[in-house]
Amino acid sequence: MKHPTIYRLSMATAMGMTLSLLAMGDANAYTFSRIFDDSGPYNSIGIGNSAINNQGTVAFTARLDIDQLPLGNYYYFTNYNREFIFTGDGTSLTPITPHRGEFQIQDINDSNTVAFVAKVGSPRAPGWVLSTSNGSTSTHIATDSTTYGIFDDLFGDVAINNDGHVAFKDFVPSDSVMFGLMISDGVTRTTIADTSGSFKSLSDQFDLNNKGTVAFKALLDGGDRGIFTGNEDSITPIADTNGSFKSFGNLSLNDGDTLAFSAWLDDGSAGIFTSSNGSFTTLADTSGAFNSFFFNTFRGDGSFVSIDGPAINNNGAVAFGAQLETGESGIFTGADPVADKVIAIGDPLFGSTVTSLGFSNKGFNDAGQVAFWAKLADGSSGVFRADPGDDGVVLDWGGTVAKPIPGTFNLIGIDDFSGQETWLDYPDGIQPFGHYYTMPPHFIIDDVFHLGHLYDSEAVLNTNNVTSPNITFGLEGKQLSLIFPELQNRLGFGFALSEYEGFPLDVPIDEEVLANAVTVKLFDEAYNLLGTFSGEAQPDPEFLGGFFGIESTTPFLRAEITFNEGYEEFAFDNLRYELVDLTEPATVPEPATGLGLLVISTIGAGSVLRHKQK
């Protein structure tokens, strides 16, 4: 039953929603699809960093609600290790990262391979790893171990093309000081430009097309700034600040080597421009209705705007974010703020109104589809896709995350297991994760993630259900999260409780049954809460404890275990789990909402475990 993938999120049943929306006047019509939202177990979707490919598949990050992973967090790192990367097309979702972490989406190609950066190490001394993955195959591209103590990586605005080549910034391999702009497929690395010659520094903003050409910005030794395109053979200057351009913003390069970019001019104006075969075209500027083309800001009403761009497709069309003179912010495809509007703050969307908006220069494809993030006035937020045309079908499935399958639950004892279950024998030598007891993951034991404030028990315990060695926790927290490598429908474990640190034997224990000694929450593979269950403890015999066992007709992937707050330390041992064919329905129903409470006596539910597995 062992499987190397820790999270196996099958969300093929998750459906998108579309809504046909006409902007006012003679505006182009778009059909809007909800790719993913926060109606399920996620409270935050990646803002402004969604990327779309030519199949209409969108890559994005999503962060678990804190109540879905109720572990303490260190200091101000309240979102540490809660993120996933998904791809979705409005009808299904695919997990790209097999486990939780902190990620930055960079780009997606037409093979649904995503380029992303993952934070590794501790929060105080992070490192960064650049990788690609399609959800089943991952490729390591580069590691940035130079940013310890700095909360950002040096890779820049990473781009991936359809050949799987990735453009990124890094130190030149032969020089630990000189920066270079690289292309790599994970096997070979080619330096396109570096700071050894006329380039004083290379910008973090660049793009890569399917011909292997990179567009990038650089500061020259003489102080001028410029935009260039290059490959392994040559570098071509496109624009510089010797003329009317004062500085340059983001850029986007298509397969015809037409470059779209934003720029500020010497006269104080700004615009969106394209360059092709040595000639420039102004697509939009601040001489008319537009006020700005690049900003990230929190507005006075609490809303947020992160608009970027431009993004050019292979048909020469360009999409960009902009703010109007009226203060309205939106996404546009041309100079007419009405006819060329895709979506803007204040527009209706899915029965509510857009209050916050995010768009990146990776959010536009050859079909004219636009991927964006939005928050609505009803408090929801999500990743959406705008498709040109008004003939879309409205699909309303009540959310984009798979809903829980109603299940029934039954208390079980050890003898109710099949005898073929996985039974974990906890070894000696478990060490805490530095002093960051709150920084998961802590231990992977037989492919099961154990997240919590865990450490070796120094006490010698020999109860009916806990023997040495075992794992102990409670000094820093009273919760344990178990994440299984595959779906299970039976779970059991032994436990013991102590009112004092170290499980002293000379302290009398209560002879009464302790209600609600342990509480277990079960979650399905889409992170829906299936139910909450509590168990009692009795003298077992030296300490209060027992065996907790439960069976569910709906398989679960994760269990959150919490022990009674009135006790100081807890021992956990003899974890059993399995997936079996439950031909007989369980006898204790659980409400479909998954919020009921099932009280289970942990003594007498089956035969007690008296011998440690060898």
Summary of the structure (lengths in Angstrom):
residues: 614
radius of gyration: 27.9
end to end distance: 18.9
largest distance: 88.2
contacts: 2163
relative contact order: 0.13
helix: 1%
strand: 49%
